[in-house]
Amino acid sequence: GGGETMEVTEENVRKVKAQKRASPSTKRGAVGPKIYNVTTFAGIGYAGDEDGRSKIASFYHPTSLCIGPDGTMYIADGIANRIRILDPQGRSVGTLAGEQGHLHSHLDLEGEDKEHRPRGDILEALDQPEHDCLRDGDAMTARFNMPQGIAVNSQGHVFVADSRNSLIRRIVPRTILGLQGFHKVSIFAGNNKEGKFPRRSNQTHPLNAPMDVAIDKDDNVYVADTYTSQIRKFDKFGNE
């Protein structure tokens, strides 16, 4: 709001703020054209996956971001395969979900699975089975495969377009004895590696490399399902 927008670049989150200034060619008090001030909001400027103070934390190809009800920023960190968070004041970057060190897996030109890890400015390719890139459960050990779009509903549940897994994942806080515990990651839409869809939903059609997700005021979930060339709609319970 207030003329501010956020953008993600290769390794940074940047803020674009519109400002107004008086035009010397107009009468006193008149407002001239807007100028825009671009600053780096978070990220040290080279690839990595380190948490910490926003100006020294690192990202690895952040692809999307959104702002939650409390002002927290949620960032889909694509090659890092993690969901990062930035406090409302922009001071500190943390990890909401995604196992640290488990970076983007892809098929190379020969069809062999590889994993990319940063080593300084060098990408080092390591063997990585594709099926190891999907794991639900505790947020800190969960695995994603190139998360792209991200959105938050009215309850603070985070939805992620997990593109290479062809899934929409949901991250919700778990409450233990009335206290908030660790977050839990689960499949909200799409089928798992055994071909099963989420329980208690009527889903029958798989997703295919979804790239973005959005949520309306009624918590319906909309998915840009790239390779089916469709916009899919799910209610808050996962029914299509």
NORSULTA-V978603 format. One line per field, one symbol per residue. phi: phi as a letter, one per 20 degrees, with the letter a starting at -180 (. if undefined). psi: psi as a letter, one per 20 degrees, with the letter a starting at -180 (. if undefined). burial: b if it has 24 or more other C-alpha atoms within 12 Angstrom, else e. A space follows every 10 residues. Layout:
# NORSULTA-V978603
phi->???
psi->???
burial->???
This chain:
# NORSULTA-V978603
phi->.mndcdcddg ccdddddecd cfefedfgnf deffdcddce eboeocfrbe epggfdfccc mfdabbdege nfedceegff lcddccfgem ecdcdeboff neegebeefe nefccdcfcm ededecfbff ffecbeogff dfcdcmfdfb bcefenfddc eeffelcddc dcfddclndf dfeddbeebo defeneegfm cdfcdfeclf dbbbcefemf ddceegeelc deccffened
psi->rkjpqqqpag jrpqpoppqq qppijrqpiq paqqqpopqo hqpijrpakp rbqhiiqqrn mphrrrprhj ipppponfhi lqoqqpqhik hppapgqppp inrpqrpahj jppqppqpnc jppppqpoph iijopabphi jqprnmpeqq qpaijjpppp nngiilqpqp oqqppoliqp bqqpprphqr qaijjqrqqk rjpiprrnlp iqqqpahjkq pppnngiilq oqpqriijq.
burial->eeeeebbbbb bbbbbeeeee eeeeeeeeee eeeeeeeeeb bbbbbbbbbb beebbbbbbb bbbbbbbbee ebbbbbbbbb bbbbbbbeeb ebbbbbbbbb bbbbbbeeee eeebbbbbee eeeeeeeeeb ebbbbbbebb bbbbbbbbbb bbbeebbbbb bbbbbbbbbb bbbeeeeeee eebbbbbbbb bbeeeebbee eebeebbbbb bbbbbeeebb bbbbbbeeee ebbbbbebeb
